[in-house]
Amino acid sequence: MIVAVTGASGAILAERFLLRAREVAEIELHLILSPAALLTAQLELGKKRRDWTTLADTIYRHDDLAAPLASGSFPTAGMVIIPCSMKTLAAVAHGFSDNLITRAAEVTLKERRRLVLAVRETPLSLVHLRNMMLATEAGAVVMPPVPAFYAGVTTIEAAADQFACRVLDLLGWSHPNAVRWSGGDELGV
C-alpha cells in the first residue's frame, strides 16, 4: 500500500494510520513524505524524517519520479493521501503529476486501484468542493477526517485511530480493534 503525507495540518492522522496499518501484518507500506509534510510533522508532533523510518517498509523522496511507485507495473493494493492538502487534491483532480505523490495517485487511478484522499481543510470553498467532485468522478474516495463520535472517542489519538481503521476498511483491510457501529439496541432505542 502507498501512503503519502502532505503538508496539510493533521500529521497525527498519518502517524496513527501507519501505526494501525503496521498492526495488520500482511500490509507492506510504501511511504512518501512531501517537504511540507516534514515541516508540519516537526511543528505538530516534533517528528523529523528519521522518526518515520520505523513506520514504513520503504520511504521515497517526494521528487523521485523514477521510483517504482511512478509506474502501473508496480503492484499495489491502493493508496491513501493522509492528510491530503487542497493543493494535492487539486493536482489529483486535474491530473497534474509533478511529484511522486501526485504521480502515484495518477497511477493508482489509471490502474483502477483504490485511492483514498483524507482531505484536511475547513471551511471548504467552491473550488475545494469542485475538486473533490472531480477527484471522485475520476475514481478517488474523498474522506475528510471526521471522527465517528459513536466510537466513544475522547482523545485526539483515539479519533485518529478510529479514522485510520475506517481508511483501512476502505482499502480492504480490517483492523482487529476497529470500533464498529452496533446500533442502539443496548440503549433500548
RODOLO-231300 format. One line per field, with one value per residue (C-alpha): residue number from 1; x, y, z negated. Coordinates in Angstrom, 1 decimal. Layout:
<atoms>
n	c(NUM, ...)
X	c(X, ...)
Y	c(Y, ...)
Z	c(Z, ...)
</atoms>
This chain:
<atoms>
n	c(1, 2, 3, 4, 5, 6, 7, 8, 9, 10, 11, 12, 13, 14, 15, 16, 17, 18, 19, 20, 21, 22, 23, 24, 25, 26, 27, 28, 29, 30, 31, 32, 33, 34, 35, 36, 37, 38, 39, 40, 41, 42, 43, 44, 45, 46, 47, 48, 49, 50, 51, 52, 53, 54, 55, 56, 57, 58, 59, 60, 61, 62, 63, 64, 65, 66, 67, 68, 69, 70, 71, 72, 73, 74, 75, 76, 77, 78, 79, 80, 81, 82, 83, 84, 85, 86, 87, 88, 89, 90, 91, 92, 93, 94, 95, 96, 97, 98, 99, 100, 101, 102, 103, 104, 105, 106, 107, 108, 109, 110, 111, 112, 113, 114, 115, 116, 117, 118, 119, 120, 121, 122, 123, 124, 125, 126, 127, 128, 129, 130, 131, 132, 133, 134, 135, 136, 137, 138, 139, 140, 141, 142, 143, 144, 145, 146, 147, 148, 149, 150, 151, 152, 153, 154, 155, 156, 157, 158, 159, 160, 161, 162, 163, 164, 165, 166, 167, 168, 169, 170, 171, 172, 173, 174, 175, 176, 177, 178, 179, 180, 181, 182, 183, 184, 185, 186, 187, 188, 189)
X	c(0.0, 1.2, 0.8, 1.5, 1.7, 1.3, 1.7, -1.9, -2.4, -3.0, 0.3, -1.1, -3.6, -0.6, 1.2, -1.7, -2.7, 0.8, 0.8, -2.6, -1.6, 1.6, -0.6, -2.2, 0.6, 0.1, 0.4, 3.7, 3.9, 5.5, 5.7, 6.1, 6.6, 6.4, 8.8, 5.7, 4.7, 8.0, 7.7, 4.1, 5.2, 8.0, 5.7, 2.8, 4.4, 8.1, 9.0, 11.8, 12.3, 14.2, 11.3, 9.1, 11.6, 10.1, 6.6, 7.1, 8.9, 10.2, 10.3, 10.6, 11.7, 8.9, 10.8, 11.8, 9.7, 11.9, 10.6, 8.8, 5.5, 5.5, 4.6, 1.5, 3.7, 4.4, 1.6, -0.2, -3.4, -4.1, -3.1, -4.1, -3.0, -3.3, -3.7, -4.3, -3.8, -6.0, -3.0, -2.6, -6.4, -6.3, -3.4, -5.1, -8.4, -6.8, -4.2, -1.2, 1.5, 4.7, 5.9, 5.9, 2.7, 0.6, 2.2, 1.5, -2.1, -2.5, -1.1, -3.5, -6.5, -5.5, -4.9, -8.4, -7.0, -8.5, -7.3, -8.4, -8.0, -8.1, -8.7, -7.9, -9.3, -12.2, -14.3, -14.5, -14.6, -16.4, -13.1, -12.4, -15.8, -15.4, -12.0, -13.5, -16.2, -13.6, -11.4, -14.5, -15.6, -12.0, -12.4, -11.0, -12.7, -12.8, -12.8, -12.4, -11.1, -14.3, -14.5, -17.3, -18.5, -20.4, -16.9, -16.6, -13.5, -12.3, -8.7, -7.2, -5.3, -8.5, -10.2, -7.2, -7.1, -10.8, -10.3, -7.3, -9.4, -12.1, -9.5, -8.0, -11.6, -11.8, -8.5, -9.6, -8.1, -9.8, -8.1, -8.9, -9.6, -11.8, -14.8, -17.9, -21.4, -23.6, -26.9, -28.9, -30.2, -28.2, -29.7, -33.3, -33.5)
Y	c(0.0, 3.5, 6.1, 9.7, 12.5, 16.2, 19.4, 19.8, 20.1, 16.7, 14.9, 12.8, 11.3, 9.9, 8.7, 6.9, 5.4, 4.0, 2.6, 0.9, -0.4, -1.8, -4.0, -5.6, -8.0, -8.5, -4.8, -3.7, 0.1, 2.4, 6.0, 9.3, 12.4, 15.8, 18.6, 20.4, 17.2, 17.0, 20.6, 20.1, 16.9, 18.8, 21.6, 19.4, 16.3, 17.2, 14.4, 14.5, 12.4, 9.7, 9.3, 8.0, 5.2, 2.6, 3.3, 2.1, -0.6, 1.8, 5.6, 7.6, 11.1, 13.4, 14.3, 10.7, 10.4, 7.3, 5.4, 2.1, 3.7, 6.0, 3.0, 1.0, -2.1, -1.8, -3.7, -2.1, -2.7, 1.1, 4.4, 6.9, 10.5, 11.4, 14.3, 15.5, 19.2, 21.2, 21.7, 17.9, 17.4, 19.9, 18.2, 14.8, 16.2, 17.7, 15.0, 17.3, 14.9, 16.9, 14.9, 11.3, 11.8, 13.1, 10.7, 7.7, 8.9, 9.3, 5.7, 4.4, 5.9, 4.8, 1.3, 1.4, 0.8, 2.4, 5.9, 7.5, 11.2, 12.3, 16.0, 18.4, 21.9, 23.9, 25.7, 24.4, 26.8, 26.1, 25.3, 22.7, 21.1, 21.1, 19.5, 16.9, 16.2, 15.8, 13.5, 11.4, 11.2, 10.1, 7.2, 8.5, 8.3, 11.6, 11.0, 14.1, 13.1, 13.4, 11.3, 8.9, 10.0, 6.8, 5.1, 7.0, 8.9, 11.1, 11.9, 13.1, 9.8, 7.8, 9.8, 9.4, 5.7, 5.3, 7.2, 5.1, 1.9, 3.3, 4.1, 0.6, -0.8, 1.2, -0.2, -3.8, -4.5, -4.9, -3.8, -6.2, -3.4, -1.3, 0.1, -0.6, 0.8, -1.6, 0.2, 1.4, -2.0, -1.9, 1.5, 0.5, 2.8)
Z	c(0.0, 0.8, -2.0, -1.1, -3.6, -2.5, -4.4, -5.5, -9.2, -10.8, -10.8, -13.7, -11.1, -9.1, -12.1, -13.6, -10.2, -9.8, -13.3, -12.8, -9.3, -10.8, -13.1, -10.1, -9.3, -5.5, -4.6, -3.1, -3.5, -0.9, -2.3, -0.5, -2.6, -1.0, -2.2, -3.7, -5.4, -7.1, -8.3, -9.6, -11.4, -13.0, -14.1, -15.2, -16.5, -17.0, -14.4, -11.9, -8.8, -10.7, -13.1, -10.2, -9.2, -11.6, -10.4, -6.8, -4.8, -2.2, -2.2, 1.0, 1.8, 2.9, 6.1, 7.1, 10.2, 11.2, 8.1, 8.8, 7.5, 10.5, 12.8, 13.1, 13.4, 9.6, 8.0, 5.1, 3.2, 3.3, 1.9, -0.8, -1.0, -4.6, -5.3, -1.8, -1.2, 1.1, 3.4, 3.7, 4.1, 7.0, 8.6, 8.4, 9.6, 12.7, 13.4, 12.7, 11.6, 10.9, 7.9, 6.7, 4.6, 7.5, 10.0, 7.7, 7.3, 11.0, 11.5, 8.8, 10.6, 14.1, 12.8, 11.2, 7.7, 4.6, 3.8, 0.5, 0.0, -3.6, -2.7, -5.5, -5.2, -6.7, -5.7, -2.2, 0.8, 4.0, 5.7, 3.0, 3.5, 7.3, 7.0, 4.6, 7.2, 10.0, 7.9, 7.0, 10.6, 11.5, 9.0, 5.8, 2.4, 0.7, -3.1, -5.4, -8.8, -10.7, -13.9, -14.5, -17.9, -18.5, -18.9, -22.2, -21.2, -24.0, -22.8, -19.6, -19.3, -19.7, -17.0, -14.7, -15.4, -14.6, -11.4, -10.5, -10.9, -8.6, -5.9, -6.3, -5.8, -2.5, -1.3, -2.0, -5.4, -8.7, -11.9, -14.7, -17.2, -14.9, -16.7, -14.7, -14.9, -16.9, -16.7, -19.7, -20.8, -24.1, -24.8, -24.3, -21.3)
</atoms>
